[in-house]
Each structure stands twice: as structure tokens, then as C-alpha cells.
Amino acid sequence: MSDNPDRFLRLQTVLNRTGLSRTTMYRMMRDGSFPENVQLGPRCVGWRESAIESWMREPFSGTSAGRRVR
């Protein structure tokens, strides 16, 4: 286990880091090609920083529509 606890990133931070639009990110989540969010409260979601970093390190998977578009 890592010494650093996993942080949660809010929507705008995830969009800024990935360069995705909100629509594209949610479409990719629905397709299973982007990490799922975590419910943090009744009206609050976040994404695990480690999951976003891992997703960003993945190689691009060709030119399939909706896959790794940045």
C-alpha cells in the first residue's frame, strides 16, 4: 500500500487534467473507457486521482470513435 492516500478530484479538475469535454467524459464513462466517479455526498461526486492518472498513462487505443479522444 502507498504512503500517500488517494485523493478525490472534482469535475473541473478532471476536465482540466484530461482535456476532455464534460459530454465526452460522461460518454466514455458510459462506454466503460473512462474511470467511474465516486459518490462523495448527496450532490457531490469525485474521481480517484490514481484512476485518472492511470487512465492518462494508458496508450491510445487507435481511432475508434469515443475512445481516448483528447
Secondary structure, DSSP 8 states (H G I E B T S, - for coil): --SS---EE-HHHHHHHH---HHHHHHHHHHTSS---EEEETTEEEEEHHHHHHHHHS---TT-TTSS--
